[in-house]
Amino acid sequence: VVCLKDTNMPLEEIKEIVRLSMIGDETIDERKQILLEHRKKIQNQIELLKKSMAKVDKKIAFYDGAETC
């Protein structure tokens, strides 16, 4: 639970994984699907952060150029 919480997984999804885990191994595919969806969300967040970082880097480079003039 702590590991999933550390990934910013919503509490409802964590509860669902726990509930499915208590049912048994026949829910492995369902649990895996929840994790795959969560992974997609994280990947999207990473892409957005990369774009934000590029914008900040561009602005920093602009100011670096402005200081030399």
PDB file with SEQRES, HELIX, SHEET and CRYST1 records, atoms N, CA, C and O in Angstrom:
SEQRES   1 A   69  VAL VAL CYS LEU LYS ASP THR ASN MET PRO LEU GLU GLU          
SEQRES   2 A   69  ILE LYS GLU ILE VAL ARG LEU SER MET ILE GLY ASP GLU          
SEQRES   3 A   69  THR ILE ASP GLU ARG LYS GLN ILE LEU LEU GLU HIS ARG          
SEQRES   4 A   69  LYS LYS ILE GLN ASN GLN ILE GLU LEU LEU LYS LYS SER          
SEQRES   5 A   69  MET ALA LYS VAL ASP LYS LYS ILE ALA PHE TYR ASP GLY          
SEQRES   6 A   69  ALA GLU THR CYS                                              
HELIX    1 AA1 VAL A    2  ASP A    6  1                                   5    
HELIX    2 AA2 LEU A   11  ILE A   23  1                                  13    
HELIX    3 AA3 ASP A   25  THR A   27  5                                   3    
HELIX    4 AA4 ILE A   28  THR A   68  1                                  41    
CRYST1    1.000    1.000    1.000  90.00  90.00  90.00 P 1           1          
ATOM      1  N   VAL A   1       0.833  -1.190   0.000  1.00  0.00           N  
ATOM      2  CA  VAL A   1       0.000   0.000   0.000  1.00  0.00           C  
ATOM      3  C   VAL A   1       0.875   1.251   0.000  1.00  0.00           C  
ATOM      4  O   VAL A   1       0.611   2.194  -0.745  1.00  0.00           O  
ATOM      5  N   VAL A   2       1.905   1.261   0.825  1.00  0.00           N  
ATOM      6  CA  VAL A   2       2.794   2.422   0.915  1.00  0.00           C  
ATOM      7  C   VAL A   2       3.494   2.657  -0.424  1.00  0.00           C  
ATOM      8  O   VAL A   2       3.630   3.800  -0.861  1.00  0.00           O  
ATOM      9  N   CYS A   3       3.935   1.586  -1.071  1.00  0.00           N  
ATOM     10  CA  CYS A   3       4.612   1.727  -2.364  1.00  0.00           C  
ATOM     11  C   CYS A   3       3.683   2.365  -3.390  1.00  0.00           C  
ATOM     12  O   CYS A   3       4.102   3.245  -4.142  1.00  0.00           O  
ATOM     13  N   LEU A   4       2.433   1.933  -3.427  1.00  0.00           N  
ATOM     14  CA  LEU A   4       1.476   2.494  -4.376  1.00  0.00           C  
ATOM     15  C   LEU A   4       1.143   3.941  -4.031  1.00  0.00           C  
ATOM     16  O   LEU A   4       0.991   4.780  -4.918  1.00  0.00           O  
ATOM     17  N   LYS A   5       1.034   4.223  -2.750  1.00  0.00           N  
ATOM     18  CA  LYS A   5       0.768   5.599  -2.314  1.00  0.00           C  
ATOM     19  C   LYS A   5       1.913   6.518  -2.729  1.00  0.00           C  
ATOM     20  O   LYS A   5       1.693   7.668  -3.108  1.00  0.00           O  
ATOM     21  N   ASP A   6       3.134   6.000  -2.653  1.00  0.00           N  
ATOM     22  CA  ASP A   6       4.301   6.780  -3.043  1.00  0.00           C  
ATOM     23  C   ASP A   6       4.308   7.113  -4.536  1.00  0.00           C  
ATOM     24  O   ASP A   6       5.008   8.033  -4.960  1.00  0.00           O  
ATOM     25  N   THR A   7       3.543   6.381  -5.328  1.00  0.00           N  
ATOM     26  CA  THR A   7       3.456   6.654  -6.767  1.00  0.00           C  
ATOM     27  C   THR A   7       2.301   7.597  -7.083  1.00  0.00           C  
ATOM     28  O   THR A   7       1.990   7.838  -8.249  1.00  0.00           O  
ATOM     29  N   ASN A   8       1.668   8.127  -6.042  1.00  0.00           N  
ATOM     30  CA  ASN A   8       0.500   9.009  -6.179  1.00  0.00           C  
ATOM     31  C   ASN A   8      -0.716   8.306  -6.760  1.00  0.00           C  
ATOM     32  O   ASN A   8      -1.572   8.941  -7.376  1.00  0.00           O  
ATOM     33  N   MET A   9      -0.791   7.012  -6.564  1.00  0.00           N  
ATOM     34  CA  MET A   9      -1.989   6.284  -6.993  1.00  0.00           C  
ATOM     35  C   MET A   9      -3.149   6.721  -6.105  1.00  0.00           C  
ATOM     36  O   MET A   9      -3.004   6.798  -4.885  1.00  0.00           O  
ATOM     37  N   PRO A  10      -4.302   7.007  -6.714  1.00  0.00           N  
ATOM     38  CA  PRO A  10      -5.460   7.392  -5.906  1.00  0.00           C  
ATOM     39  C   PRO A  10      -5.843   6.299  -4.900  1.00  0.00           C  
ATOM     40  O   PRO A  10      -5.709   5.106  -5.172  1.00  0.00           O  
ATOM     41  N   LEU A  11      -6.313   6.732  -3.758  1.00  0.00           N  
ATOM     42  CA  LEU A  11      -6.669   5.808  -2.682  1.00  0.00           C  
ATOM     43  C   LEU A  11      -7.707   4.782  -3.136  1.00  0.00           C  
ATOM     44  O   LEU A  11      -7.641   3.619  -2.739  1.00  0.00           O  
ATOM     45  N   GLU A  12      -8.648   5.198  -3.952  1.00  0.00           N  
ATOM     46  CA  GLU A  12      -9.682   4.274  -4.427  1.00  0.00           C  
ATOM     47  C   GLU A  12      -9.075   3.129  -5.240  1.00  0.00           C  
ATOM     48  O   GLU A  12      -9.519   1.985  -5.134  1.00  0.00           O  
ATOM     49  N   GLU A  13      -8.075   3.434  -6.041  1.00  0.00           N  
ATOM     50  CA  GLU A  13      -7.418   2.391  -6.827  1.00  0.00           C  
ATOM     51  C   GLU A  13      -6.613   1.460  -5.923  1.00  0.00           C  
ATOM     52  O   GLU A  13      -6.584   0.248  -6.136  1.00  0.00           O  
ATOM     53  N   ILE A  14      -5.970   2.029  -4.928  1.00  0.00           N  
ATOM     54  CA  ILE A  14      -5.221   1.201  -3.971  1.00  0.00           C  
ATOM     55  C   ILE A  14      -6.181   0.270  -3.247  1.00  0.00           C  
ATOM     56  O   ILE A  14      -5.901  -0.918  -3.090  1.00  0.00           O  
ATOM     57  N   LYS A  15      -7.305   0.806  -2.809  1.00  0.00           N  
ATOM     58  CA  LYS A  15      -8.306  -0.028  -2.123  1.00  0.00           C  
ATOM     59  C   LYS A  15      -8.775  -1.158  -3.025  1.00  0.00           C  
ATOM     60  O   LYS A  15      -8.977  -2.283  -2.568  1.00  0.00           O  
ATOM     61  N   GLU A  16      -8.949  -0.856  -4.312  1.00  0.00           N  
ATOM     62  CA  GLU A  16      -9.406  -1.886  -5.248  1.00  0.00           C  
ATOM     63  C   GLU A  16      -8.358  -2.975  -5.421  1.00  0.00           C  
ATOM     64  O   GLU A  16      -8.698  -4.156  -5.489  1.00  0.00           O  
ATOM     65  N   ILE A  17      -7.106  -2.595  -5.491  1.00  0.00           N  
ATOM     66  CA  ILE A  17      -6.047  -3.599  -5.592  1.00  0.00           C  
ATOM     67  C   ILE A  17      -6.010  -4.465  -4.343  1.00  0.00           C  
ATOM     68  O   ILE A  17      -5.866  -5.684  -4.437  1.00  0.00           O  
ATOM     69  N   VAL A  18      -6.139  -3.853  -3.187  1.00  0.00           N  
ATOM     70  CA  VAL A  18      -6.162  -4.616  -1.933  1.00  0.00           C  
ATOM     71  C   VAL A  18      -7.357  -5.567  -1.912  1.00  0.00           C  
ATOM     72  O   VAL A  18      -7.225  -6.735  -1.547  1.00  0.00           O  
ATOM     73  N   ARG A  19      -8.523  -5.057  -2.306  1.00  0.00           N  
ATOM     74  CA  ARG A  19      -9.730  -5.894  -2.330  1.00  0.00           C  
ATOM     75  C   ARG A  19      -9.546  -7.077  -3.266  1.00  0.00           C  
ATOM     76  O   ARG A  19      -9.886  -8.209  -2.922  1.00  0.00           O  
ATOM     77  N   LEU A  20      -9.012  -6.813  -4.440  1.00  0.00           N  
ATOM     78  CA  LEU A  20      -8.798  -7.886  -5.405  1.00  0.00           C  
ATOM     79  C   LEU A  20      -7.748  -8.875  -4.903  1.00  0.00           C  
ATOM     80  O   LEU A  20      -7.871 -10.079  -5.125  1.00  0.00           O  
ATOM     81  N   SER A  21      -6.724  -8.371  -4.231  1.00  0.00           N  
ATOM     82  CA  SER A  21      -5.683  -9.243  -3.686  1.00  0.00           C  
ATOM     83  C   SER A  21      -6.253 -10.217  -2.668  1.00  0.00           C  
ATOM     84  O   SER A  21      -5.834 -11.371  -2.587  1.00  0.00           O  
ATOM     85  N   MET A  22      -7.208  -9.737  -1.899  1.00  0.00           N  
ATOM     86  CA  MET A  22      -7.812 -10.583  -0.867  1.00  0.00           C  
ATOM     87  C   MET A  22      -8.661 -11.687  -1.488  1.00  0.00           C  
ATOM     88  O   MET A  22      -8.863 -12.734  -0.873  1.00  0.00           O  
ATOM     89  N   ILE A  23      -9.152 -11.461  -2.687  1.00  0.00           N  
ATOM     90  CA  ILE A  23      -9.936 -12.496  -3.382  1.00  0.00           C  
ATOM     91  C   ILE A  23      -9.033 -13.640  -3.809  1.00  0.00           C  
ATOM     92  O   ILE A  23      -9.400 -14.809  -3.696  1.00  0.00           O  
ATOM     93  N   GLY A  24      -7.839 -13.291  -4.305  1.00  0.00           N  
ATOM     94  CA  GLY A  24      -6.899 -14.343  -4.673  1.00  0.00           C  
ATOM     95  C   GLY A  24      -6.278 -14.150  -6.044  1.00  0.00           C  
ATOM     96  O   GLY A  24      -6.462 -13.127  -6.703  1.00  0.00           O  
ATOM     97  N   ASP A  25      -5.536 -15.168  -6.446  1.00  0.00           N  
ATOM     98  CA  ASP A  25      -4.762 -15.103  -7.682  1.00  0.00           C  
ATOM     99  C   ASP A  25      -5.616 -14.963  -8.935  1.00  0.00           C  
ATOM    100  O   ASP A  25      -5.114 -14.542  -9.977  1.00  0.00           O  
ATOM    101  N   GLU A  26      -6.883 -15.305  -8.851  1.00  0.00           N  
ATOM    102  CA  GLU A  26      -7.730 -15.190 -10.035  1.00  0.00           C  
ATOM    103  C   GLU A  26      -7.973 -13.731 -10.440  1.00  0.00           C  
ATOM    104  O   GLU A  26      -8.549 -13.467 -11.496  1.00  0.00           O  
ATOM    105  N   THR A  27      -7.537 -12.789  -9.605  1.00  0.00           N  
ATOM    106  CA  THR A  27      -7.712 -11.363  -9.915  1.00  0.00           C  
ATOM    107  C   THR A  27      -6.409 -10.696 -10.370  1.00  0.00           C  
ATOM    108  O   THR A  27      -6.334  -9.473 -10.486  1.00  0.00           O  
ATOM    109  N   ILE A  28      -5.397 -11.508 -10.624  1.00  0.00           N  
ATOM    110  CA  ILE A  28      -4.101 -10.950 -11.017  1.00  0.00           C  
ATOM    111  C   ILE A  28      -4.224 -10.081 -12.264  1.00  0.00           C  
ATOM    112  O   ILE A  28      -3.644  -8.997 -12.321  1.00  0.00           O  
ATOM    113  N   ASP A  29      -4.965 -10.542 -13.256  1.00  0.00           N  
ATOM    114  CA  ASP A  29      -5.113  -9.759 -14.487  1.00  0.00           C  
ATOM    115  C   ASP A  29      -5.781  -8.411 -14.225  1.00  0.00           C  
ATOM    116  O   ASP A  29      -5.393  -7.404 -14.818  1.00  0.00           O  
ATOM    117  N   GLU A  30      -6.764  -8.383 -13.357  1.00  0.00           N  
ATOM    118  CA  GLU A  30      -7.441  -7.124 -13.020  1.00  0.00           C  
ATOM    119  C   GLU A  30      -6.488  -6.170 -12.299  1.00  0.00           C  
ATOM    120  O   GLU A  30      -6.459  -4.972 -12.578  1.00  0.00           O  
ATOM    121  N   ARG A  31      -5.723  -6.717 -11.381  1.00  0.00           N  
ATOM    122  CA  ARG A  31      -4.753  -5.887 -10.653  1.00  0.00           C  
ATOM    123  C   ARG A  31      -3.694  -5.345 -11.592  1.00  0.00           C  
ATOM    124  O   ARG A  31      -3.301  -4.182 -11.499  1.00  0.00           O  
ATOM    125  N   LYS A  32      -3.235  -6.196 -12.498  1.00  0.00           N  
ATOM    126  CA  LYS A  32      -2.232  -5.767 -13.469  1.00  0.00           C  
ATOM    127  C   LYS A  32      -2.793  -4.649 -14.342  1.00  0.00           C  
ATOM    128  O   LYS A  32      -2.080  -3.694 -14.651  1.00  0.00           O  
ATOM    129  N   GLN A  33      -4.049  -4.752 -14.741  1.00  0.00           N  
ATOM    130  CA  GLN A  33      -4.664  -3.725 -15.576  1.00  0.00           C  
ATOM    131  C   GLN A  33      -4.721  -2.378 -14.854  1.00  0.00           C  
ATOM    132  O   GLN A  33      -4.471  -1.335 -15.458  1.00  0.00           O  
ATOM    133  N   ILE A  34      -5.046  -2.403 -13.575  1.00  0.00           N  
ATOM    134  CA  ILE A  34      -5.055  -1.162 -12.777  1.00  0.00           C  
ATOM    135  C   ILE A  34      -3.662  -0.548 -12.778  1.00  0.00           C  
ATOM    136  O   ILE A  34      -3.512   0.663 -12.944  1.00  0.00           O  
ATOM    137  N   LEU A  35      -2.651  -1.378 -12.594  1.00  0.00           N  
ATOM    138  CA  LEU A  35      -1.277  -0.885 -12.574  1.00  0.00           C  
ATOM    139  C   LEU A  35      -0.846  -0.350 -13.942  1.00  0.00           C  
ATOM    140  O   LEU A  35      -0.139   0.654 -14.020  1.00  0.00           O  
ATOM    141  N   LEU A  36      -1.266  -1.012 -15.012  1.00  0.00           N  
ATOM    142  CA  LEU A  36      -0.932  -0.535 -16.350  1.00  0.00           C  
ATOM    143  C   LEU A  36      -1.564   0.827 -16.627  1.00  0.00           C  
ATOM    144  O   LEU A  36      -0.934   1.697 -17.228  1.00  0.00           O  
ATOM    145  N   GLU A  37      -2.800   1.009 -16.190  1.00  0.00           N  
ATOM    146  CA  GLU A  37      -3.472   2.305 -16.360  1.00  0.00           C  
ATOM    147  C   GLU A  37      -2.766   3.387 -15.537  1.00  0.00           C  
ATOM    148  O   GLU A  37      -2.594   4.516 -15.994  1.00  0.00           O  
ATOM    149  N   HIS A  38      -2.371   3.029 -14.339  1.00  0.00           N  
ATOM    150  CA  HIS A  38      -1.666   3.985 -13.489  1.00  0.00           C  
ATOM    151  C   HIS A  38      -0.323   4.356 -14.130  1.00  0.00           C  
ATOM    152  O   HIS A  38       0.095   5.513 -14.093  1.00  0.00           O  
ATOM    153  N   ARG A  39       0.340   3.365 -14.710  1.00  0.00           N  
ATOM    154  CA  ARG A  39       1.615   3.612 -15.384  1.00  0.00           C  
ATOM    155  C   ARG A  39       1.423   4.598 -16.540  1.00  0.00           C  
ATOM    156  O   ARG A  39       2.249   5.490 -16.736  1.00  0.00           O  
ATOM    157  N   LYS A  40       0.353   4.445 -17.293  1.00  0.00           N  
ATOM    158  CA  LYS A  40       0.071   5.378 -18.394  1.00  0.00           C  
ATOM    159  C   LYS A  40      -0.091   6.803 -17.873  1.00  0.00           C  
ATOM    160  O   LYS A  40       0.407   7.751 -18.479  1.00  0.00           O  
ATOM    161  N   LYS A  41      -0.784   6.949 -16.754  1.00  0.00           N  
ATOM    162  CA  LYS A  41      -0.972   8.273 -16.160  1.00  0.00           C  
ATOM    163  C   LYS A  41       0.374   8.874 -15.755  1.00  0.00           C  
ATOM    164  O   LYS A  41       0.629  10.057 -15.983  1.00  0.00           O  
ATOM    165  N   ILE A  42       1.220   8.059 -15.161  1.00  0.00           N  
ATOM    166  CA  ILE A  42       2.542   8.534 -14.746  1.00  0.00           C  
ATOM    167  C   ILE A  42       3.353   8.937 -15.971  1.00  0.00           C  
ATOM    168  O   ILE A  42       4.023   9.970 -15.962  1.00  0.00           O  
ATOM    169  N   GLN A  43       3.297   8.128 -17.018  1.00  0.00           N  
ATOM    170  CA  GLN A  43       4.039   8.443 -18.239  1.00  0.00           C  
ATOM    171  C   GLN A  43       3.565   9.771 -18.829  1.00  0.00           C  
ATOM    172  O   GLN A  43       4.381  10.570 -19.290  1.00  0.00           O  
ATOM    173  N   ASN A  44       2.274  10.009 -18.818  1.00  0.00           N  
ATOM    174  CA  ASN A  44       1.734  11.283 -19.307  1.00  0.00           C  
ATOM    175  C   ASN A  44       2.240  12.452 -18.469  1.00  0.00           C  
ATOM    176  O   ASN A  44       2.582  13.506 -19.004  1.00  0.00           O  
ATOM    177  N   GLN A  45       2.285  12.261 -17.158  1.00  0.00           N  
ATOM    178  CA  GLN A  45       2.794  13.301 -16.267  1.00  0.00           C  
ATOM    179  C   GLN A  45       4.269  13.598 -16.563  1.00  0.00           C  
ATOM    180  O   GLN A  45       4.696  14.752 -16.560  1.00  0.00           O  
ATOM    181  N   ILE A  46       5.030  12.539 -16.816  1.00  0.00           N  
ATOM    182  CA  ILE A  46       6.447  12.706 -17.129  1.00  0.00           C  
ATOM    183  C   ILE A  46       6.599  13.526 -18.410  1.00  0.00           C  
ATOM    184  O   ILE A  46       7.435  14.426 -18.476  1.00  0.00           O  
ATOM    185  N   GLU A  47       5.797  13.218 -19.418  1.00  0.00           N  
ATOM    186  CA  GLU A  47       5.878  13.959 -20.680  1.00  0.00           C  
ATOM    187  C   GLU A  47       5.525  15.432 -20.471  1.00  0.00           C  
ATOM    188  O   GLU A  47       6.179  16.312 -21.030  1.00  0.00           O  
ATOM    189  N   LEU A  48       4.509  15.696 -19.680  1.00  0.00           N  
ATOM    190  CA  LEU A  48       4.148  17.085 -19.393  1.00  0.00           C  
ATOM    191  C   LEU A  48       5.266  17.806 -18.646  1.00  0.00           C  
ATOM    192  O   LEU A  48       5.558  18.969 -18.926  1.00  0.00           O  
ATOM    193  N   LEU A  49       5.887  17.117 -17.700  1.00  0.00           N  
ATOM    194  CA  LEU A  49       6.993  17.715 -16.961  1.00  0.00           C  
ATOM    195  C   LEU A  49       8.198  17.978 -17.865  1.00  0.00           C  
ATOM    196  O   LEU A  49       8.885  18.987 -17.704  1.00  0.00           O  
ATOM    197  N   LYS A  50       8.456  17.077 -18.810  1.00  0.00           N  
ATOM    198  CA  LYS A  50       9.555  17.291 -19.750  1.00  0.00           C  
ATOM    199  C   LYS A  50       9.304  18.542 -20.592  1.00  0.00           C  
ATOM    200  O   LYS A  50      10.219  19.330 -20.833  1.00  0.00           O  
ATOM    201  N   LYS A  51       8.061  18.716 -21.035  1.00  0.00           N  
ATOM    202  CA  LYS A  51       7.717  19.903 -21.816  1.00  0.00           C  
ATOM    203  C   LYS A  51       7.870  21.165 -20.972  1.00  0.00           C  
ATOM    204  O   LYS A  51       8.371  22.184 -21.448  1.00  0.00           O  
ATOM    205  N   SER A  52       7.442  21.089 -19.739  1.00  0.00           N  
ATOM    206  CA  SER A  52       7.593  22.234 -18.838  1.00  0.00           C  
ATOM    207  C   SER A  52       9.060  22.555 -18.615  1.00  0.00           C  
ATOM    208  O   SER A  52       9.452  23.722 -18.609  1.00  0.00           O  
ATOM    209  N   MET A  53       9.871  21.520 -18.431  1.00  0.00           N  
ATOM    210  CA  MET A  53      11.306  21.716 -18.225  1.00  0.00           C  
ATOM    211  C   MET A  53      11.930  22.367 -19.453  1.00  0.00           C  
ATOM    212  O   MET A  53      12.769  23.258 -19.320  1.00  0.00           O  
ATOM    213  N   ALA A  54      11.534  21.937 -20.633  1.00  0.00           N  
ATOM    214  CA  ALA A  54      12.077  22.520 -21.859  1.00  0.00           C  
ATOM    215  C   ALA A  54      11.727  24.004 -21.954  1.00  0.00           C  
ATOM    216  O   ALA A  54      12.558  24.807 -22.379  1.00  0.00           O  
ATOM    217  N   LYS A  55      10.519  24.373 -21.566  1.00  0.00           N  
ATOM    218  CA  LYS A  55      10.115  25.778 -21.589  1.00  0.00           C  
ATOM    219  C   LYS A  55      10.940  26.604 -20.605  1.00  0.00           C  
ATOM    220  O   LYS A  55      11.378  27.710 -20.919  1.00  0.00           O  
ATOM    221  N   VAL A  56      11.142  26.057 -19.424  1.00  0.00           N  
ATOM    222  CA  VAL A  56      11.940  26.759 -18.415  1.00  0.00           C  
ATOM    223  C   VAL A  56      13.384  26.887 -18.902  1.00  0.00           C  
ATOM    224  O   VAL A  56      13.993  27.948 -18.769  1.00  0.00           O  
ATOM    225  N   ASP A  57      13.926  25.816 -19.459  1.00  0.00           N  
ATOM    226  CA  ASP A  57      15.297  25.859 -19.966  1.00  0.00           C  
ATOM    227  C   ASP A  57      15.439  26.906 -21.073  1.00  0.00           C  
ATOM    228  O   ASP A  57      16.442  27.617 -21.140  1.00  0.00           O  
ATOM    229  N   LYS A  58      14.433  26.993 -21.935  1.00  0.00           N  
ATOM    230  CA  LYS A  58      14.463  27.984 -23.018  1.00  0.00           C  
ATOM    231  C   LYS A  58      14.469  29.406 -22.450  1.00  0.00           C  
ATOM    232  O   LYS A  58      15.184  30.281 -22.938  1.00  0.00           O  
ATOM    233  N   LYS A  59      13.671  29.615 -21.427  1.00  0.00           N  
ATOM    234  CA  LYS A  59      13.611  30.940 -20.803  1.00  0.00           C  
ATOM    235  C   LYS A  59      14.935  31.254 -20.102  1.00  0.00           C  
ATOM    236  O   LYS A  59      15.410  32.388 -20.172  1.00  0.00           O  
ATOM    237  N   ILE A  60      15.526  30.290 -19.442  1.00  0.00           N  
ATOM    238  CA  ILE A  60      16.831  30.484 -18.790  1.00  0.00           C  
ATOM    239  C   ILE A  60      17.879  30.830 -19.846  1.00  0.00           C  
ATOM    240  O   ILE A  60      18.690  31.736 -19.654  1.00  0.00           O  
ATOM    241  N   ALA A  61      17.855  30.096 -20.966  1.00  0.00           N  
ATOM    242  CA  ALA A  61      18.809  30.371 -22.044  1.00  0.00           C  
ATOM    243  C   ALA A  61      18.612  31.793 -22.583  1.00  0.00           C  
ATOM    244  O   ALA A  61      19.581  32.477 -22.912  1.00  0.00           O  
ATOM    245  N   PHE A  62      17.373  32.224 -22.669  1.00  0.00           N  
ATOM    246  CA  PHE A  62      17.084  33.586 -23.117  1.00  0.00           C  
ATOM    247  C   PHE A  62      17.739  34.590 -22.176  1.00  0.00           C  
ATOM    248  O   PHE A  62      18.388  35.541 -22.613  1.00  0.00           O  
ATOM    249  N   TYR A  63      17.557  34.360 -20.874  1.00  0.00           N  
ATOM    250  CA  TYR A  63      18.141  35.291 -19.904  1.00  0.00           C  
ATOM    251  C   TYR A  63      19.652  35.216 -19.881  1.00  0.00           C  
ATOM    252  O   TYR A  63      20.319  36.224 -19.652  1.00  0.00           O  
ATOM    253  N   ASP A  64      20.203  34.031 -20.117  1.00  0.00           N  
ATOM    254  CA  ASP A  64      21.662  33.917 -20.213  1.00  0.00           C  
ATOM    255  C   ASP A  64      22.178  34.755 -21.366  1.00  0.00           C  
ATOM    256  O   ASP A  64      23.214  35.410 -21.246  1.00  0.00           O  
ATOM    257  N   GLY A  65      21.467  34.738 -22.478  1.00  0.00           N  
ATOM    258  CA  GLY A  65      21.853  35.555 -23.634  1.00  0.00           C  
ATOM    259  C   GLY A  65      21.692  37.025 -23.377  1.00  0.00           C  
ATOM    260  O   GLY A  65      22.476  37.830 -23.880  1.00  0.00           O  
ATOM    261  N   ALA A  66      20.701  37.396 -22.609  1.00  0.00           N  
ATOM    262  CA  ALA A  66      20.438  38.795 -22.312  1.00  0.00           C  
ATOM    263  C   ALA A  66      21.515  39.374 -21.408  1.00  0.00           C  
ATOM    264  O   ALA A  66      21.812  40.566 -21.484  1.00  0.00           O  
ATOM    265  N   GLU A  67      22.101  38.543 -20.555  1.00  0.00           N  
ATOM    266  CA  GLU A  67      23.126  39.014 -19.628  1.00  0.00           C  
ATOM    267  C   GLU A  67      24.425  39.332 -20.336  1.00  0.00           C  
ATOM    268  O   GLU A  67      25.206  40.149 -19.848  1.00  0.00           O  
ATOM    269  N   THR A  68      24.678  38.705 -21.481  1.00  0.00           N  
ATOM    270  CA  THR A  68      25.949  38.931 -22.166  1.00  0.00           C  
ATOM    271  C   THR A  68      25.900  40.153 -23.069  1.00  0.00           C  
ATOM    272  O   THR A  68      26.938  40.600 -23.557  1.00  0.00           O  
ATOM    273  N   CYS A  69      24.739  40.687 -23.295  1.00  0.00           N  
ATOM    274  CA  CYS A  69      24.625  41.859 -24.186  1.00  0.00           C  
ATOM    275  C   CYS A  69      24.926  43.145 -23.474  1.00  0.00           C  
ATOM    276  O   CYS A  69      24.875  44.214 -24.081  1.00  0.00           O  
TER     277      CYS A  69                                                      
END                                                                             
